[in-house]
Amino acid sequence: MTGPTTQPAETSGLQMILVMGVVGLIASLALVGTFRATAPRIAANRAAYLQESLSKVADPNSTFTPMMAGEESWRDAQPTDIGARVFFGYREDSLTGIAVEASGTGYQDVIRILYGYDPACECVVGMTVLESKETPGLGDKIEKDAVFLANFEALVVAQGGVPSPVTMVKRGEKTSPWEIDAISGATVSSQAVTDMLAASTATLVRDLGRLGFPPVPARPDSIAALTAEPAAAPGSTQPNPQ
Amino acid sequence: MTGDTTASAVLTRGFWRDNPVFVQVLGMCPVLAVTNTVENSLVMGLATSFVLVASAIIVSLTRRVIPRQVRIASYILIIATFVTMADYIIQAVSLEIHRALGAFISLIVVNCIILGRAEAFSSRNPVFKSVLDAVGMGIGFTFAIVALGTIRELLGSGTWMGWDVLGPSFEPWVIMVLPGGAFFVLGLLLFLVNVIGERR
C-alpha cells in the first residue's frame, strides 16, 4: 500500500490480498452480468430441446405435466428432480401418453435418455438420448443406429402390471419383445441404455400400479407450455396448472 | 518466441513459426480430445481464441498493478472468468455444440497456451501488442485443430462439417474418431511441419 510496486520484494501482504480481492470482485460482477444476460436464452434453449425430445417419444400436440411419484400420490416435479421426471401428456382432458427421464453410467460418462411409455400396451414406444458423451463413431450410435432405435418402437416392459425382464441380446438374436438388439462394437453403451430402461420401467410400472394416473390438470390447454416459459429454471417445465 | 517484435511479426508468428500446437506443442488435451469433428474443433478454437484475447487485454492492462507474487493466481482467476463467460455464451448459442464439447470448455482454464501467453507476453507488453499476439496464437491454434479435425472427420466419418464428402461407398476408419487416431494424425502433422521447417 506504499507507493508503486517497482520492487516486487517489497509488496506487502495486504496489497496482495487487496489486489486479489479486487480481481475477484470484478470477476464476480462479470460472471453475474453474463449469467443474467444469457440465462433466459439458455433456459429457452433447454425448454425447447426438452419439448422437441418429448415430441419425439410422445404425442407432439400434447401438453406435458412433469410429475414425481410421492408416498401416496403423484406430486409436481421440482428442479431437483430433473433426470427422473415422469411427464404425463394430455390433450383435451385425456391422457395421450407418458414420457419418462432415465439416466445411467455409460462408457464415458452419464447417459440421460427420455422414453415414451404407452400404458395400454405396457410398452416403450420411443427413446431419444438427451445427453451423452459416448465415443463418437461407436457409443454415440445409441443416438442414431436405426436397428438399435427400432428396439424402442414397441418394447414390452410389463405384462399385467408385472415388469418384464428387459435384457440386451447380441445383434440379430432378438426373439422376445422385451429384448434389446445391441449395437456391435458398442455393447457397453447398449448395456447402459438397457439397464437404465429396465430399472426405470420397473419403477414406473410399480408406481403406476400403486398410484394410478394423476388427475387431469385443470388447464391442459397450453400446448407449448414448455417453451412459453423461458425464464423458468433450467430444464424445468410449465407452471403448475391452476 | 523472441526476435522480431514488429506488430506484423507479433501477429503472424503464432500461425506458423511459433504455432502453439505444431511448434510449442501446448494445449494437447483439447487438441487430442475434441478434434474428432471439424465443427467441434472450430468451436473449441474460437472459444479458446476469445479467452486468449480477452485475458491478454486484462493481463496487459493490469501488468503494473498486480504484484508478481500473486500474478499466476490472478491470471487464473481472470482466465477462469472468461472461460465461464464463454461457457454461458456457447450454451446460449447452441446446446448441441455445448453438449458435444462437454467438459473441455471448462478445461480451457488449464490450457497452457493461455496461461503461457499471459505470463510470457501480455504481462510484459502493452495492450495493442498483447492483443496482436493473442489473435495470432488464437488463429494458429484454431488452424491447427481444424486441420486435425478435417483429417479425422474425413477419414473417420467420410464427412466434413457434417457434409457427406467421400460418399456411401467409403468405409470409415473408426480409429480416426478414437483417441488413438488423434495421436496418429498429430504425429503425422508434427512430422510434416518439421520437414517443411527444415527445408526453409
Chai-1 contact restraints between the chains, C-beta under 6 A:
chainA,res_idxA,chainB,res_idxB,connection_type,confidence,min_distance_angstrom,max_distance_angstrom,comment,restraint_id
A,T5,B,P67,contact,1.0,0.0,6.0,A-B,restraint_1
A,P8,B,R68,contact,1.0,0.0,6.0,A-B,restraint_2
A,T11,B,P67,contact,1.0,0.0,6.0,A-B,restraint_3
A,M16,B,P67,contact,1.0,0.0,6.0,A-B,restraint_4
A,M16,B,Q69,contact,1.0,0.0,6.0,A-B,restraint_5
A,M16,B,V70,contact,1.0,0.0,6.0,A-B,restraint_6
A,V19,B,I66,contact,1.0,0.0,6.0,A-B,restraint_7
A,M20,B,V70,contact,1.0,0.0,6.0,A-B,restraint_8
A,V23,B,S74,contact,1.0,0.0,6.0,A-B,restraint_9
A,V23,B,L77,contact,1.0,0.0,6.0,A-B,restraint_10
A,A27,B,L77,contact,1.0,0.0,6.0,A-B,restraint_11
A,A27,B,T81,contact,1.0,0.0,6.0,A-B,restraint_12
A,A30,B,T81,contact,1.0,0.0,6.0,A-B,restraint_13
A,L31,B,T84,contact,1.0,0.0,6.0,A-B,restraint_14
A,T34,B,M85,contact,1.0,0.0,6.0,A-B,restraint_15
A,T34,B,Y88,contact,1.0,0.0,6.0,A-B,restraint_16
A,T38,B,Y88,contact,1.0,0.0,6.0,A-B,restraint_17
A,T38,B,A92,contact,1.0,0.0,6.0,A-B,restraint_18
A,R41,B,A92,contact,1.0,0.0,6.0,A-B,restraint_19
A,I42,B,Q91,contact,1.0,0.0,6.0,A-B,restraint_20
A,I42,B,A92,contact,1.0,0.0,6.0,A-B,restraint_21
A,N45,B,L95,contact,1.0,0.0,6.0,A-B,restraint_22
A,Y49,B,L95,contact,1.0,0.0,6.0,A-B,restraint_23
A,K133,B,G102,contact,1.0,0.0,6.0,A-B,restraint_24
A,P136,B,N36,contact,1.0,0.0,6.0,A-B,restraint_25
A,P136,B,V177,contact,1.0,0.0,6.0,A-B,restraint_26
A,G137,B,V174,contact,1.0,0.0,6.0,A-B,restraint_27
A,G137,B,V177,contact,1.0,0.0,6.0,A-B,restraint_28
